[in-house]
Amino acid sequence: MSFWKKFFCRTPSGGSTSTFTVSSFQAVTRLNERLLATIADAGEKLGGEYIFDKKYLNDLVETVSEDLRGLVQAFQNVTGRRDGRLLKVTEEIERRLRALLAGRPAMAVAAGLIPLERVGIADADICGGKMARLGELTRLPGVRVPAGFVMTTNACWRFMEKAGVPPLCEELRNSGADHERASLQLRARLLEESLPREIKRALRKAARALARNGTGHIAVRSSAVGEDGEISFAGQYRTRLMVEPDDVEEAVREVIASLYEYGVMKYRLHHGLNPYEGQMAVGLMAMVPARASGVLYTLDPTNPASDYMVVSARFGLAEEIVSGQTAGSRFIVEREPPHGLIRYVTQAHERGNPTGEGRGAMEINHESIARLAATALRIERFFKRAQDIEWVEGDDGELYIVQTRPLGLVKDAKAGANAVDTSRYTVLMRDRGEVACQGVGCGQVWNPETSGGSGPPADPVIVTVAASPRLAAWVPQAAAIVTDVGSTTGHLAAVAREFRVPAIVN
């Protein structure tokens, strides 16, 4: 008993008695654990799979500040000392954080261009999710990534300030301007303004160096903060391929301006994000002379329990696959080594003979399929979740990874007011098309290409020719999607799964 009295009752140097209460001690441990959990959660989100918009940061500062003040108070109760210096330090930290949030975005902390091999997940706030993930892969044994540079969020922000975009965003937001009109004004500002001189020089120097490493051209890719994360933004921002080094400034301006595409603003709004807030970095990569290219899913997203991978491929560049203009050929590949080919499906028909002998050459041979599958599993293990990977096989036979993002898996079909009993209806199409997202839906048919510019009805069934990612602006309100052409590995398919909208393509 004397031990506990000594532990719980102390007499500080000032002479007054202060009781070390159990409740104060519990408050210290509780608040400390909560702060550590908050910091750990923020650290996980910093990995590039979540969007750090200003609302999240303000809420984070508010939560941490409140808990930290409570911790300081509880700690003082425990020690019996009322030294105000600790509280003043806490208040100063909070003041600096709020001042930072009130100024330029907190993400913009680095300037200029950074070589891709120096980038990692910890740099997602200045290099965007896409390039941060690729930077990690440059150091992963057995994985090849084309040479590249990243134009940081800070460099992009300097350009946006030069174009007068931040005050224009504030003006448009406060006036309640229509988002379509706001998009036109913001994009015009960025497309007409020139980049700061030193950034322009650095871009041209980097572009010329990269062009010498490949086809003589470069790829200019978006890498927004939060892109390719829990919210995919698949196909929403611009990418320019086969860019001449002297045209790099125009391509970079176009990519940055895509922050304010009308569809992007609607997409952000559907996810509860401020349509005017976004941070863009830009990736510059050497163009690989592509013999074939495509997309690989390390799991079937409509059947996560599957033991196979889904690969789409075409000769040359895969841009038409991801943009929904063609399905390409589809390979179903075993996940387990030696990664045998289960099925090979061409755009026109399924080939009963997986070797394709006598029916024309396959886009990628068995040896390359096995190497690609092994590389994909290595990437999946590194990021600890299923992946959606864009790949290129060069003329030299080497495999290159040009993008990887978390694969959106469909755990359950969309259900609600638009769910129907299909037994009451005539079947118009059976055993045709490919399921991009399972589910049941009904509604009025709406074709955006023949709508004359009018918006969709409530819960429309979108029926159109190509599975273009530009349709993403209407996906959240759609009951279902049907397209004549497209791929289950395309960008629109990814967005449909994100919003759990039933979709059939091709």
Summary of the structure (lengths in Angstrom):
residues: 506
radius of gyration: 26.6
end to end distance: 78.8
largest distance: 97.1
contacts: 1695
relative contact order: 0.10
helix: 42%
strand: 20%
